[in-house]
Amino acid sequence: MPEKFVVNPDGLQSASVPLVALAERLEGAFKSAAAQLSADGSRAWGNDKPGAQFASGYVPAAQDIIKAGSGIGQVLGTSAQNLRAVAKVFQNANEAAIQDTTRLSGRLGGSSGRGGSGGGRGGRP
């Protein structure tokens, strides 16, 4: 017997909401960090030789972290969009299946009153 696959489109839509919020928070935090890193006068390590040595290791690593973190925010935002798109696909497929089932039911003798014999010779005994 095949495995059962159940999708809750409303649940997928709901799951996208916190992803969007998290993506926005992360993007804001990393933009703020990038602005602070590049701002004049924010060099707590100073302009002397030890400060320059510290900065030579710290700044590239911090920039890499900021770049990676910004990418995470973008991935989360894209994931949220994808969840909404998948939810819409399943919702549309479900609605189409309902319409097809209703149409078939009518043709096979559902509420249309035309009746159906289930095959054979045109419904004649």
N, C-alpha and C positions, 0 to 999 in steps of 0.2 A: 504494500500500500504506500503511495507517495506521501512524503512529508507535507504537512499543512503549513502554509505560508500566510500569515495574517499581517496586514498593514493597517495602522490607524492613522489616516491622513491628518486628522485634527491633532493627534499626538506629535506627529512630525512637525506640523506648523508651530505648535507650542514649544517644542524643543529648540526651534531656531531662535526664539526670543532671547534666552539667556546667552546664546552664542554671539548674537549681535551686540548685546550689552558688554560682554567680556571683550570682544574685539575692539569696541570703541574705547573701553577703559585702557586696554593694553596700548593701542595706538596713541592715545593721549599721553600715557606715561612715558612711552619711548620718545615721542616728539619733545616732551618736556625735558627728558634726560639729554637728548641731542642738543637742544637749545642751551641748556646749562653747560654742557661740555664745550660748546663753541663760543660761549659768551666771554667777552673780555672781562678781566678782573675776577673770573671765577677759578683761577688757577691756584688752588689752595697749596699746591706743592711749591710755589714760588718760581722765581726766574733765575735762581742761582744754579750752580753746576749739579748739586744733588737733586734739585727740583727738576732740572732738565732730564737727568737720568731716569728719575721716577716717571716723568711724563712720557719718555720714549717707550716705556713698556705699558704704561697705563692707558694712554690715549688710544693707541690702535686696538687694544683689547676691548676697551669701552665702546669704541665705534663698531667693532664686530658684534658685540652683544646687542647694541642698539639696532643694528641692521637686522640681525636674526630675530630680535623681538618684534620689530616692525613686520617682518615676514609672518610671524605667528599670528599677529592681529589680522593680516590679510587672509591667511589660511582659514582662520575662524569665521571671518566675514563671508568668504566664499563657501565655506561649509554650510553656513546658515542659509545662504541663497540656494544651495543645492538641496538642502532638506525641504525648503519651500517648493522647489521645482518638482522634486520627487513626490511630495504630498499631492501636488496638483495633478501629476500624471496618474497617480493611483486613484484620485478622486474622479478624474475624467473617465478612466477605465471602468470604474465602478458604475458611474452614471450611464455609460454606454452599455454595459452589461445589463443593467436594469431595463433600459429602453429596448434592447434586443430581446430580452426575456419576455417583456410585456408584449412586444410585437409577435413573437413566436407563439405565446400563449393564445393570443387572439386568433392567429391563423390555425392553430391546432384545436380550437374548440373551447377556448377559455370563455371569456364573457361575451364574445361576439355572436354566439348562437349558431355559428356555421357548423359546428361539430366536426368531428374527425373520427375516423375508425381505427386509427393507428396503422394504416397501410392497407395492404391487401388489394382488392379490386375496386378502388374508388369508393369504398365505404359500403358496398352492396354485399349482402350475405350470400 
